[in-house]
Amino acid sequence: MAEVGFVAGATHIELTYGVLDFDFDGLDYDLHLAAPMVLEPDTLPSGLGTQICVLGIRFYQEVDGALYVLNAKESVGIAVLKCI
């Protein structure tokens, strides 16, 4: 657990994804946040080897109330946030 970065005494970790929409000309902004995800320590990896924290993104298009994955080259991405 020390490798994951839990603070002493913590029993859970909360992850929140957000997008900051910032207007540099007018110095105005809007922050869009997804619902947070709370994880218990036993849901984290057990240490089989190198742990790689990743963030994936996929864009969808709503058509008649259904969501469809956009499969264009720029519509799916992944980033490595940290290696432990």
PyMOL Python script that loads the backbone (N, CA, C, O; Angstrom):
from pymol import cmd

cmd.read_pdbstr("""\
ATOM      1  N   MET A   1       0.813  -1.201   0.000  1.00  0.00           N
ATOM      2  CA  MET A   1       0.000   0.000   0.000  1.00  0.00           C
ATOM      3  C   MET A   1       0.851   1.257   0.000  1.00  0.00           C
ATOM      4  O   MET A   1       0.421   2.289  -0.516  1.00  0.00           O
ATOM      5  N   ALA A   2       2.048   1.194   0.567  1.00  0.00           N
ATOM      6  CA  ALA A   2       2.913   2.374   0.612  1.00  0.00           C
ATOM      7  C   ALA A   2       3.280   2.822  -0.797  1.00  0.00           C
ATOM      8  O   ALA A   2       3.420   4.019  -1.046  1.00  0.00           O
ATOM      9  N   GLU A   3       3.440   1.873  -1.724  1.00  0.00           N
ATOM     10  CA  GLU A   3       3.798   2.220  -3.097  1.00  0.00           C
ATOM     11  C   GLU A   3       2.672   2.949  -3.815  1.00  0.00           C
ATOM     12  O   GLU A   3       2.928   3.766  -4.700  1.00  0.00           O
ATOM     13  N   VAL A   4       1.423   2.661  -3.442  1.00  0.00           N
ATOM     14  CA  VAL A   4       0.273   3.297  -4.087  1.00  0.00           C
ATOM     15  C   VAL A   4       0.152   4.749  -3.659  1.00  0.00           C
ATOM     16  O   VAL A   4      -0.355   5.576  -4.416  1.00  0.00           O
ATOM     17  N   GLY A   5       0.610   5.071  -2.458  1.00  0.00           N
ATOM     18  CA  GLY A   5       0.589   6.454  -2.005  1.00  0.00           C
ATOM     19  C   GLY A   5      -0.548   6.775  -1.073  1.00  0.00           C
ATOM     20  O   GLY A   5      -0.946   7.937  -0.980  1.00  0.00           O
ATOM     21  N   PHE A   6      -1.095   5.784  -0.370  1.00  0.00           N
ATOM     22  CA  PHE A   6      -2.140   6.051   0.606  1.00  0.00           C
ATOM     23  C   PHE A   6      -1.568   6.857   1.766  1.00  0.00           C
ATOM     24  O   PHE A   6      -0.452   6.603   2.219  1.00  0.00           O
ATOM     25  N   VAL A   7      -2.330   7.815   2.237  1.00  0.00           N
ATOM     26  CA  VAL A   7      -1.962   8.598   3.409  1.00  0.00           C
ATOM     27  C   VAL A   7      -2.199   7.729   4.635  1.00  0.00           C
ATOM     28  O   VAL A   7      -3.156   6.954   4.667  1.00  0.00           O
ATOM     29  N   ALA A   8      -1.348   7.844   5.637  1.00  0.00           N
ATOM     30  CA  ALA A   8      -1.496   7.066   6.860  1.00  0.00           C
ATOM     31  C   ALA A   8      -2.896   7.242   7.431  1.00  0.00           C
ATOM     32  O   ALA A   8      -3.371   8.369   7.577  1.00  0.00           O
ATOM     33  N   GLY A   9      -3.557   6.136   7.756  1.00  0.00           N
ATOM     34  CA  GLY A   9      -4.898   6.169   8.320  1.00  0.00           C
ATOM     35  C   GLY A   9      -6.008   6.122   7.298  1.00  0.00           C
ATOM     36  O   GLY A   9      -7.164   5.908   7.665  1.00  0.00           O
ATOM     37  N   ALA A  10      -5.698   6.315   6.017  1.00  0.00           N
ATOM     38  CA  ALA A  10      -6.728   6.282   4.965  1.00  0.00           C
ATOM     39  C   ALA A  10      -7.187   4.852   4.727  1.00  0.00           C
ATOM     40  O   ALA A  10      -6.389   3.916   4.776  1.00  0.00           O
ATOM     41  N   THR A  11      -8.472   4.693   4.472  1.00  0.00           N
ATOM     42  CA  THR A  11      -9.024   3.370   4.175  1.00  0.00           C
ATOM     43  C   THR A  11      -9.511   3.258   2.737  1.00  0.00           C
ATOM     44  O   THR A  11      -9.750   2.150   2.257  1.00  0.00           O
ATOM     45  N   HIS A  12      -9.663   4.370   2.047  1.00  0.00           N
ATOM     46  CA  HIS A  12     -10.147   4.385   0.668  1.00  0.00           C
ATOM     47  C   HIS A  12      -9.426   5.490  -0.103  1.00  0.00           C
ATOM     48  O   HIS A  12      -8.805   6.374   0.486  1.00  0.00           O
ATOM     49  N   ILE A  13      -9.521   5.422  -1.420  1.00  0.00           N
ATOM     50  CA  ILE A  13      -9.003   6.487  -2.282  1.00  0.00           C
ATOM     51  C   ILE A  13     -10.097   6.876  -3.265  1.00  0.00           C
ATOM     52  O   ILE A  13     -10.806   6.012  -3.780  1.00  0.00           O
ATOM     53  N   GLU A  14     -10.239   8.167  -3.526  1.00  0.00           N
ATOM     54  CA  GLU A  14     -11.239   8.652  -4.470  1.00  0.00           C
ATOM     55  C   GLU A  14     -10.536   9.189  -5.705  1.00  0.00           C
ATOM     56  O   GLU A  14      -9.582   9.960  -5.602  1.00  0.00           O
ATOM     57  N   LEU A  15     -11.013   8.776  -6.873  1.00  0.00           N
ATOM     58  CA  LEU A  15     -10.488   9.258  -8.144  1.00  0.00           C
ATOM     59  C   LEU A  15     -11.557  10.097  -8.824  1.00  0.00           C
ATOM     60  O   LEU A  15     -12.715   9.690  -8.913  1.00  0.00           O
ATOM     61  N   THR A  16     -11.164  11.263  -9.300  1.00  0.00           N
ATOM     62  CA  THR A  16     -12.091  12.146 -10.007  1.00  0.00           C
ATOM     63  C   THR A  16     -11.438  12.605 -11.296  1.00  0.00           C
ATOM     64  O   THR A  16     -10.279  13.021 -11.304  1.00  0.00           O
ATOM     65  N   TYR A  17     -12.184  12.530 -12.382  1.00  0.00           N
ATOM     66  CA  TYR A  17     -11.705  13.004 -13.682  1.00  0.00           C
ATOM     67  C   TYR A  17     -12.439  14.289 -14.013  1.00  0.00           C
ATOM     68  O   TYR A  17     -13.651  14.391 -13.819  1.00  0.00           O
ATOM     69  N   GLY A  18     -11.710  15.255 -14.507  1.00  0.00           N
ATOM     70  CA  GLY A  18     -12.335  16.512 -14.870  1.00  0.00           C
ATOM     71  C   GLY A  18     -11.681  17.155 -16.076  1.00  0.00           C
ATOM     72  O   GLY A  18     -10.545  16.845 -16.437  1.00  0.00           O
ATOM     73  N   VAL A  19     -12.423  18.053 -16.684  1.00  0.00           N
ATOM     74  CA  VAL A  19     -11.917  18.843 -17.812  1.00  0.00           C
ATOM     75  C   VAL A  19     -12.133  20.311 -17.468  1.00  0.00           C
ATOM     76  O   VAL A  19     -13.255  20.734 -17.191  1.00  0.00           O
ATOM     77  N   LEU A  20     -11.052  21.080 -17.489  1.00  0.00           N
ATOM     78  CA  LEU A  20     -11.128  22.512 -17.243  1.00  0.00           C
ATOM     79  C   LEU A  20     -11.211  23.228 -18.584  1.00  0.00           C
ATOM     80  O   LEU A  20     -10.293  23.140 -19.399  1.00  0.00           O
ATOM     81  N   ASP A  21     -12.305  23.930 -18.808  1.00  0.00           N
ATOM     82  CA  ASP A  21     -12.530  24.707 -20.029  1.00  0.00           C
ATOM     83  C   ASP A  21     -12.166  26.152 -19.686  1.00  0.00           C
ATOM     84  O   ASP A  21     -12.910  26.829 -18.977  1.00  0.00           O
ATOM     85  N   PHE A  22     -11.011  26.627 -20.193  1.00  0.00           N
ATOM     86  CA  PHE A  22     -10.480  27.925 -19.780  1.00  0.00           C
ATOM     87  C   PHE A  22     -10.364  28.865 -20.970  1.00  0.00           C
ATOM     88  O   PHE A  22      -9.808  28.506 -22.008  1.00  0.00           O
ATOM     89  N   ASP A  23     -10.892  30.065 -20.808  1.00  0.00           N
ATOM     90  CA  ASP A  23     -10.794  31.120 -21.816  1.00  0.00           C
ATOM     91  C   ASP A  23      -9.659  32.051 -21.395  1.00  0.00           C
ATOM     92  O   ASP A  23      -9.824  32.866 -20.487  1.00  0.00           O
ATOM     93  N   PHE A  24      -8.505  31.928 -22.056  1.00  0.00           N
ATOM     94  CA  PHE A  24      -7.338  32.729 -21.682  1.00  0.00           C
ATOM     95  C   PHE A  24      -7.513  34.208 -22.021  1.00  0.00           C
ATOM     96  O   PHE A  24      -6.905  35.065 -21.380  1.00  0.00           O
ATOM     97  N   ASP A  25      -8.334  34.513 -23.019  1.00  0.00           N
ATOM     98  CA  ASP A  25      -8.554  35.913 -23.377  1.00  0.00           C
ATOM     99  C   ASP A  25      -9.421  36.628 -22.341  1.00  0.00           C
ATOM    100  O   ASP A  25      -9.090  37.729 -21.901  1.00  0.00           O
ATOM    101  N   GLY A  26     -10.527  35.999 -21.957  1.00  0.00           N
ATOM    102  CA  GLY A  26     -11.450  36.621 -21.004  1.00  0.00           C
ATOM    103  C   GLY A  26     -11.234  36.206 -19.569  1.00  0.00           C
ATOM    104  O   GLY A  26     -11.913  36.697 -18.668  1.00  0.00           O
ATOM    105  N   LEU A  27     -10.280  35.293 -19.346  1.00  0.00           N
ATOM    106  CA  LEU A  27      -9.973  34.769 -18.013  1.00  0.00           C
ATOM    107  C   LEU A  27     -11.216  34.188 -17.332  1.00  0.00           C
ATOM    108  O   LEU A  27     -11.429  34.366 -16.133  1.00  0.00           O
ATOM    109  N   ASP A  28     -12.024  33.493 -18.125  1.00  0.00           N
ATOM    110  CA  ASP A  28     -13.216  32.828 -17.620  1.00  0.00           C
ATOM    111  C   ASP A  28     -12.992  31.323 -17.705  1.00  0.00           C
ATOM    112  O   ASP A  28     -12.204  30.856 -18.527  1.00  0.00           O
ATOM    113  N   TYR A  29     -13.679  30.568 -16.864  1.00  0.00           N
ATOM    114  CA  TYR A  29     -13.479  29.124 -16.898  1.00  0.00           C
ATOM    115  C   TYR A  29     -14.742  28.383 -16.465  1.00  0.00           C
ATOM    116  O   TYR A  29     -15.644  28.953 -15.851  1.00  0.00           O
ATOM    117  N   ASP A  30     -14.775  27.113 -16.799  1.00  0.00           N
ATOM    118  CA  ASP A  30     -15.828  26.214 -16.350  1.00  0.00           C
ATOM    119  C   ASP A  30     -15.179  24.857 -16.122  1.00  0.00           C
ATOM    120  O   ASP A  30     -14.436  24.373 -16.975  1.00  0.00           O
ATOM    121  N   LEU A  31     -15.450  24.248 -14.996  1.00  0.00           N
ATOM    122  CA  LEU A  31     -14.869  22.956 -14.650  1.00  0.00           C
ATOM    123  C   LEU A  31     -15.946  21.885 -14.739  1.00  0.00           C
ATOM    124  O   LEU A  31     -16.981  21.983 -14.080  1.00  0.00           O
ATOM    125  N   HIS A  32     -15.706  20.872 -15.544  1.00  0.00           N
ATOM    126  CA  HIS A  32     -16.640  19.768 -15.738  1.00  0.00           C
ATOM    127  C   HIS A  32     -16.046  18.531 -15.064  1.00  0.00           C
ATOM    128  O   HIS A  32     -14.968  18.072 -15.442  1.00  0.00           O
ATOM    129  N   LEU A  33     -16.748  17.997 -14.071  1.00  0.00           N
ATOM    130  CA  LEU A  33     -16.240  16.857 -13.321  1.00  0.00           C
ATOM    131  C   LEU A  33     -17.129  15.635 -13.500  1.00  0.00           C
ATOM    132  O   LEU A  33     -18.356  15.735 -13.500  1.00  0.00           O
ATOM    133  N   ALA A  34     -16.495  14.491 -13.650  1.00  0.00           N
ATOM    134  CA  ALA A  34     -17.223  13.231 -13.678  1.00  0.00           C
ATOM    135  C   ALA A  34     -17.528  12.814 -12.253  1.00  0.00           C
ATOM    136  O   ALA A  34     -16.934  13.322 -11.303  1.00  0.00           O
ATOM    137  N   ALA A  35     -18.452  11.890 -12.115  1.00  0.00           N
ATOM    138  CA  ALA A  35     -18.752  11.360 -10.781  1.00  0.00           C
ATOM    139  C   ALA A  35     -17.504  10.677 -10.236  1.00  0.00           C
ATOM    140  O   ALA A  35     -16.856   9.914 -10.953  1.00  0.00           O
ATOM    141  N   PRO A  36     -17.160  10.939  -8.984  1.00  0.00           N
ATOM    142  CA  PRO A  36     -15.964  10.320  -8.415  1.00  0.00           C
ATOM    143  C   PRO A  36     -16.123   8.814  -8.254  1.00  0.00           C
ATOM    144  O   PRO A  36     -17.234   8.307  -8.103  1.00  0.00           O
ATOM    145  N   MET A  37     -14.997   8.107  -8.289  1.00  0.00           N
ATOM    146  CA  MET A  37     -14.968   6.671  -8.068  1.00  0.00           C
ATOM    147  C   MET A  37     -14.165   6.436  -6.794  1.00  0.00           C
ATOM    148  O   MET A  37     -13.024   6.885  -6.677  1.00  0.00           O
ATOM    149  N   VAL A  38     -14.768   5.728  -5.841  1.00  0.00           N
ATOM    150  CA  VAL A  38     -14.103   5.449  -4.573  1.00  0.00           C
ATOM    151  C   VAL A  38     -13.663   3.988  -4.571  1.00  0.00           C
ATOM    152  O   VAL A  38     -14.468   3.091  -4.822  1.00  0.00           O
ATOM    153  N   LEU A  39     -12.380   3.753  -4.285  1.00  0.00           N
ATOM    154  CA  LEU A  39     -11.820   2.406  -4.273  1.00  0.00           C
ATOM    155  C   LEU A  39     -11.353   2.036  -2.874  1.00  0.00           C
ATOM    156  O   LEU A  39     -10.794   2.858  -2.148  1.00  0.00           O
ATOM    157  N   GLU A  40     -11.596   0.782  -2.513  1.00  0.00           N
ATOM    158  CA  GLU A  40     -11.061   0.238  -1.268  1.00  0.00           C
ATOM    159  C   GLU A  40      -9.687  -0.342  -1.564  1.00  0.00           C
ATOM    160  O   GLU A  40      -9.408  -0.707  -2.706  1.00  0.00           O
ATOM    161  N   PRO A  41      -8.823  -0.435  -0.558  1.00  0.00           N
ATOM    162  CA  PRO A  41      -7.470  -0.958  -0.787  1.00  0.00           C
ATOM    163  C   PRO A  41      -7.438  -2.351  -1.412  1.00  0.00           C
ATOM    164  O   PRO A  41      -6.527  -2.652  -2.183  1.00  0.00           O
ATOM    165  N   ASP A  42      -8.414  -3.211  -1.098  1.00  0.00           N
ATOM    166  CA  ASP A  42      -8.378  -4.564  -1.647  1.00  0.00           C
ATOM    167  C   ASP A  42      -8.756  -4.625  -3.116  1.00  0.00           C
ATOM    168  O   ASP A  42      -8.666  -5.691  -3.724  1.00  0.00           O
ATOM    169  N   THR A  43      -9.183  -3.493  -3.713  1.00  0.00           N
ATOM    170  CA  THR A  43      -9.469  -3.472  -5.139  1.00  0.00           C
ATOM    171  C   THR A  43      -8.250  -3.048  -5.954  1.00  0.00           C
ATOM    172  O   THR A  43      -8.287  -3.067  -7.184  1.00  0.00           O
ATOM    173  N   LEU A  44      -7.171  -2.667  -5.274  1.00  0.00           N
ATOM    174  CA  LEU A  44      -5.957  -2.233  -5.957  1.00  0.00           C
ATOM    175  C   LEU A  44      -5.088  -3.441  -6.305  1.00  0.00           C
ATOM    176  O   LEU A  44      -5.265  -4.510  -5.720  1.00  0.00           O
ATOM    177  N   PRO A  45      -4.160  -3.294  -7.238  1.00  0.00           N
ATOM    178  CA  PRO A  45      -3.315  -4.416  -7.646  1.00  0.00           C
ATOM    179  C   PRO A  45      -2.565  -5.034  -6.482  1.00  0.00           C
ATOM    180  O   PRO A  45      -2.232  -4.362  -5.506  1.00  0.00           O
ATOM    181  N   SER A  46      -2.304  -6.340  -6.604  1.00  0.00           N
ATOM    182  CA  SER A  46      -1.642  -7.046  -5.510  1.00  0.00           C
ATOM    183  C   SER A  46      -0.130  -7.086  -5.651  1.00  0.00           C
ATOM    184  O   SER A  46       0.534  -7.682  -4.802  1.00  0.00           O
ATOM    185  N   GLY A  47       0.434  -6.492  -6.664  1.00  0.00           N
ATOM    186  CA  GLY A  47       1.882  -6.418  -6.783  1.00  0.00           C
ATOM    187  C   GLY A  47       2.500  -7.562  -7.550  1.00  0.00           C
ATOM    188  O   GLY A  47       3.489  -8.141  -7.100  1.00  0.00           O
ATOM    189  N   LEU A  48       1.941  -7.903  -8.699  1.00  0.00           N
ATOM    190  CA  LEU A  48       2.502  -8.959  -9.540  1.00  0.00           C
ATOM    191  C   LEU A  48       3.781  -8.512 -10.235  1.00  0.00           C
ATOM    192  O   LEU A  48       4.583  -9.340 -10.667  1.00  0.00           O
ATOM    193  N   GLY A  49       3.965  -7.215 -10.338  1.00  0.00           N
ATOM    194  CA  GLY A  49       5.136  -6.665 -11.024  1.00  0.00           C
ATOM    195  C   GLY A  49       5.026  -5.157 -11.065  1.00  0.00           C
ATOM    196  O   GLY A  49       4.510  -4.541 -10.132  1.00  0.00           O
ATOM    197  N   THR A  50       5.510  -4.556 -12.147  1.00  0.00           N
ATOM    198  CA  THR A  50       5.433  -3.106 -12.304  1.00  0.00           C
ATOM    199  C   THR A  50       3.981  -2.685 -12.466  1.00  0.00           C
ATOM    200  O   THR A  50       3.252  -3.252 -13.280  1.00  0.00           O
ATOM    201  N   GLN A  51       3.567  -1.703 -11.699  1.00  0.00           N
ATOM    202  CA  GLN A  51       2.205  -1.193 -11.791  1.00  0.00           C
ATOM    203  C   GLN A  51       2.231   0.108 -12.581  1.00  0.00           C
ATOM    204  O   GLN A  51       2.965   1.036 -12.244  1.00  0.00           O
ATOM    205  N   ILE A  52       1.426   0.167 -13.632  1.00  0.00           N
ATOM    206  CA  ILE A  52       1.377   1.324 -14.521  1.00  0.00           C
ATOM    207  C   ILE A  52      -0.008   1.942 -14.406  1.00  0.00           C
ATOM    208  O   ILE A  52      -1.006   1.306 -14.745  1.00  0.00           O
ATOM    209  N   CYS A  53      -0.070   3.186 -13.927  1.00  0.00           N
ATOM    210  CA  CYS A  53      -1.336   3.895 -13.810  1.00  0.00           C
ATOM    211  C   CYS A  53      -1.625   4.581 -15.137  1.00  0.00           C
ATOM    212  O   CYS A  53      -0.809   5.363 -15.625  1.00  0.00           O
ATOM    213  N   VAL A  54      -2.780   4.291 -15.721  1.00  0.00           N
ATOM    214  CA  VAL A  54      -3.121   4.829 -17.030  1.00  0.00           C
ATOM    215  C   VAL A  54      -4.477   5.529 -16.976  1.00  0.00           C
ATOM    216  O   VAL A  54      -5.310   5.237 -16.117  1.00  0.00           O
ATOM    217  N   LEU A  55      -4.679   6.441 -17.893  1.00  0.00           N
ATOM    218  CA  LEU A  55      -5.955   7.124 -18.068  1.00  0.00           C
ATOM    219  C   LEU A  55      -6.350   6.971 -19.521  1.00  0.00           C
ATOM    220  O   LEU A  55      -5.594   7.342 -20.419  1.00  0.00           O
ATOM    221  N   GLY A  56      -7.512   6.436 -19.750  1.00  0.00           N
ATOM    222  CA  GLY A  56      -7.991   6.258 -21.118  1.00  0.00           C
ATOM    223  C   GLY A  56      -9.103   7.242 -21.419  1.00  0.00           C
ATOM    224  O   GLY A  56      -9.821   7.691 -20.526  1.00  0.00           O
ATOM    225  N   ILE A  57      -9.230   7.565 -22.687  1.00  0.00           N
ATOM    226  CA  ILE A  57     -10.305   8.463 -23.117  1.00  0.00           C
ATOM    227  C   ILE A  57     -10.876   7.934 -24.428  1.00  0.00           C
ATOM    228  O   ILE A  57     -10.150   7.493 -25.318  1.00  0.00           O
ATOM    229  N   ARG A  58     -12.183   7.993 -24.511  1.00  0.00           N
ATOM    230  CA  ARG A  58     -12.875   7.546 -25.720  1.00  0.00           C
ATOM    231  C   ARG A  58     -14.049   8.487 -25.932  1.00  0.00           C
ATOM    232  O   ARG A  58     -14.756   8.819 -24.980  1.00  0.00           O
ATOM    233  N   PHE A  59     -14.261   8.916 -27.156  1.00  0.00           N
ATOM    234  CA  PHE A  59     -15.353   9.832 -27.470  1.00  0.00           C
ATOM    235  C   PHE A  59     -16.530   9.068 -28.061  1.00  0.00           C
ATOM    236  O   PHE A  59     -16.361   8.086 -28.783  1.00  0.00           O
ATOM    237  N   TYR A  60     -17.724   9.546 -27.734  1.00  0.00           N
ATOM    238  CA  TYR A  60     -18.957   8.931 -28.199  1.00  0.00           C
ATOM    239  C   TYR A  60     -19.809   9.974 -28.907  1.00  0.00           C
ATOM    240  O   TYR A  60     -19.626  11.179 -28.731  1.00  0.00           O
ATOM    241  N   GLN A  61     -20.743   9.481 -29.709  1.00  0.00           N
ATOM    242  CA  GLN A  61     -21.725  10.356 -30.341  1.00  0.00           C
ATOM    243  C   GLN A  61     -23.103   9.800 -30.019  1.00  0.00           C
ATOM    244  O   GLN A  61     -23.358   8.607 -30.182  1.00  0.00           O
ATOM    245  N   GLU A  62     -23.991  10.679 -29.559  1.00  0.00           N
ATOM    246  CA  GLU A  62     -25.348  10.248 -29.255  1.00  0.00           C
ATOM    247  C   GLU A  62     -26.213  10.371 -30.500  1.00  0.00           C
ATOM    248  O   GLU A  62     -26.274  11.428 -31.129  1.00  0.00           O
ATOM    249  N   VAL A  63     -26.877   9.284 -30.845  1.00  0.00           N
ATOM    250  CA  VAL A  63     -27.800   9.263 -31.980  1.00  0.00           C
ATOM    251  C   VAL A  63     -29.082   8.582 -31.510  1.00  0.00           C
ATOM    252  O   VAL A  63     -29.067   7.411 -31.129  1.00  0.00           O
ATOM    253  N   ASP A  64     -30.175   9.311 -31.538  1.00  0.00           N
ATOM    254  CA  ASP A  64     -31.480   8.791 -31.117  1.00  0.00           C
ATOM    255  C   ASP A  64     -31.438   8.165 -29.725  1.00  0.00           C
ATOM    256  O   ASP A  64     -32.048   7.121 -29.495  1.00  0.00           O
ATOM    257  N   GLY A  65     -30.726   8.795 -28.805  1.00  0.00           N
ATOM    258  CA  GLY A  65     -30.672   8.344 -27.432  1.00  0.00           C
ATOM    259  C   GLY A  65     -29.675   7.231 -27.141  1.00  0.00           C
ATOM    260  O   GLY A  65     -29.534   6.830 -25.986  1.00  0.00           O
ATOM    261  N   ALA A  66     -28.981   6.721 -28.152  1.00  0.00           N
ATOM    262  CA  ALA A  66     -27.977   5.671 -27.957  1.00  0.00           C
ATOM    263  C   ALA A  66     -26.587   6.251 -28.178  1.00  0.00           C
ATOM    264  O   ALA A  66     -26.405   7.120 -29.030  1.00  0.00           O
ATOM    265  N   LEU A  67     -25.597   5.770 -27.407  1.00  0.00           N
ATOM    266  CA  LEU A  67     -24.218   6.234 -27.544  1.00  0.00           C
ATOM    267  C   LEU A  67     -23.433   5.278 -28.438  1.00  0.00           C
ATOM    268  O   LEU A  67     -23.478   4.061 -28.260  1.00  0.00           O
ATOM    269  N   TYR A  68     -22.720   5.846 -29.392  1.00  0.00           N
ATOM    270  CA  TYR A  68     -21.884   5.070 -30.310  1.00  0.00           C
ATOM    271  C   TYR A  68     -20.445   5.549 -30.207  1.00  0.00           C
ATOM    272  O   TYR A  68     -20.179   6.751 -30.213  1.00  0.00           O
ATOM    273  N   VAL A  69     -19.519   4.601 -30.111  1.00  0.00           N
ATOM    274  CA  VAL A  69     -18.098   4.932 -30.029  1.00  0.00           C
ATOM    275  C   VAL A  69     -17.644   5.518 -31.357  1.00  0.00           C
ATOM    276  O   VAL A  69     -17.939   4.969 -32.418  1.00  0.00           O
ATOM    277  N   LEU A  70     -16.923   6.640 -31.295  1.00  0.00           N
ATOM    278  CA  LEU A  70     -16.311   7.207 -32.492  1.00  0.00           C
ATOM    279  C   LEU A  70     -14.964   6.517 -32.682  1.00  0.00           C
ATOM    280  O   LEU A  70     -14.117   6.557 -31.790  1.00  0.00           O
ATOM    281  N   ASN A  71     -14.765   5.899 -33.813  1.00  0.00           N
ATOM    282  CA  ASN A  71     -13.544   5.141 -34.054  1.00  0.00           C
ATOM    283  C   ASN A  71     -12.531   5.890 -34.912  1.00  0.00           C
ATOM    284  O   ASN A  71     -11.643   5.277 -35.503  1.00  0.00           O
ATOM    285  N   ALA A  72     -12.661   7.204 -34.983  1.00  0.00           N
ATOM    286  CA  ALA A  72     -11.695   7.999 -35.731  1.00  0.00           C
ATOM    287  C   ALA A  72     -10.340   7.965 -35.029  1.00  0.00           C
ATOM    288  O   ALA A  72     -10.258   7.664 -33.839  1.00  0.00           O
ATOM    289  N   LYS A  73      -9.300   8.268 -35.759  1.00  0.00           N
ATOM    290  CA  LYS A  73      -7.927   8.218 -35.234  1.00  0.00           C
ATOM    291  C   LYS A  73      -7.753   9.059 -33.974  1.00  0.00           C
ATOM    292  O   LYS A  73      -7.044   8.642 -33.058  1.00  0.00           O
ATOM    293  N   GLU A  74      -8.379  10.227 -33.903  1.00  0.00           N
ATOM    294  CA  GLU A  74      -8.195  11.133 -32.774  1.00  0.00           C
ATOM    295  C   GLU A  74      -9.240  10.942 -31.679  1.00  0.00           C
ATOM    296  O   GLU A  74      -9.266  11.726 -30.731  1.00  0.00           O
ATOM    297  N   SER A  75     -10.098   9.936 -31.774  1.00  0.00           N
ATOM    298  CA  SER A  75     -11.203   9.824 -30.822  1.00  0.00           C
ATOM    299  C   SER A  75     -10.943   8.842 -29.683  1.00  0.00           C
ATOM    300  O   SER A  75     -11.797   8.683 -28.810  1.00  0.00           O
ATOM    301  N   VAL A  76      -9.804   8.191 -29.668  1.00  0.00           N
ATOM    302  CA  VAL A  76      -9.451   7.259 -28.597  1.00  0.00           C
ATOM    303  C   VAL A  76      -8.023   7.562 -28.171  1.00  0.00           C
ATOM    304  O   VAL A  76      -7.145   7.745 -29.014  1.00  0.00           O
ATOM    305  N   GLY A  77      -7.791   7.616 -26.861  1.00  0.00           N
ATOM    306  CA  GLY A  77      -6.431   7.894 -26.404  1.00  0.00           C
ATOM    307  C   GLY A  77      -6.155   7.254 -25.072  1.00  0.00           C
ATOM    308  O   GLY A  77      -7.067   6.830 -24.361  1.00  0.00           O
ATOM    309  N   ILE A  78      -4.893   7.191 -24.745  1.00  0.00           N
ATOM    310  CA  ILE A  78      -4.460   6.646 -23.463  1.00  0.00           C
ATOM    311  C   ILE A  78      -3.199   7.386 -23.043  1.00  0.00           C
ATOM    312  O   ILE A  78      -2.370   7.741 -23.881  1.00  0.00           O
ATOM    313  N   ALA A  79      -3.059   7.616 -21.750  1.00  0.00           N
ATOM    314  CA  ALA A  79      -1.861   8.273 -21.229  1.00  0.00           C
ATOM    315  C   ALA A  79      -1.381   7.520 -20.007  1.00  0.00           C
ATOM    316  O   ALA A  79      -2.184   7.059 -19.196  1.00  0.00           O
ATOM    317  N   VAL A  80      -0.080   7.399 -19.877  1.00  0.00           N
ATOM    318  CA  VAL A  80       0.526   6.792 -18.692  1.00  0.00           C
ATOM    319  C   VAL A  80       0.715   7.908 -17.672  1.00  0.00           C
ATOM    320  O   VAL A  80       1.393   8.899 -17.941  1.00  0.00           O
ATOM    321  N   LEU A  81       0.107   7.739 -16.493  1.00  0.00           N
ATOM    322  CA  LEU A  81       0.195   8.751 -15.458  1.00  0.00           C
ATOM    323  C   LEU A  81       1.352   8.532 -14.516  1.00  0.00           C
ATOM    324  O   LEU A  81       1.987   9.485 -14.064  1.00  0.00           O
ATOM    325  N   LYS A  82       1.631   7.257 -14.214  1.00  0.00           N
ATOM    326  CA  LYS A  82       2.688   6.959 -13.256  1.00  0.00           C
ATOM    327  C   LYS A  82       3.047   5.495 -13.319  1.00  0.00           C
ATOM    328  O   LYS A  82       2.182   4.648 -13.542  1.00  0.00           O
ATOM    329  N   CYS A  83       4.323   5.188 -13.124  1.00  0.00           N
ATOM    330  CA  CYS A  83       4.785   3.816 -13.003  1.00  0.00           C
ATOM    331  C   CYS A  83       5.305   3.644 -11.588  1.00  0.00           C
ATOM    332  O   CYS A  83       6.068   4.465 -11.078  1.00  0.00           O
ATOM    333  N   ILE A  84       4.868   2.549 -10.964  1.00  0.00           N
ATOM    334  CA  ILE A  84       5.267   2.274  -9.579  1.00  0.00           C
ATOM    335  C   ILE A  84       6.164   1.069  -9.553  1.00  0.00           C
ATOM    336  O   ILE A  84       6.617   0.660  -8.484  1.00  0.00           O
TER     337      ILE A  84
END
""", "prot")
cmd.dss("prot")
cmd.show_as("cartoon", "prot")
cmd.util.cbc("prot")
cmd.orient("prot")
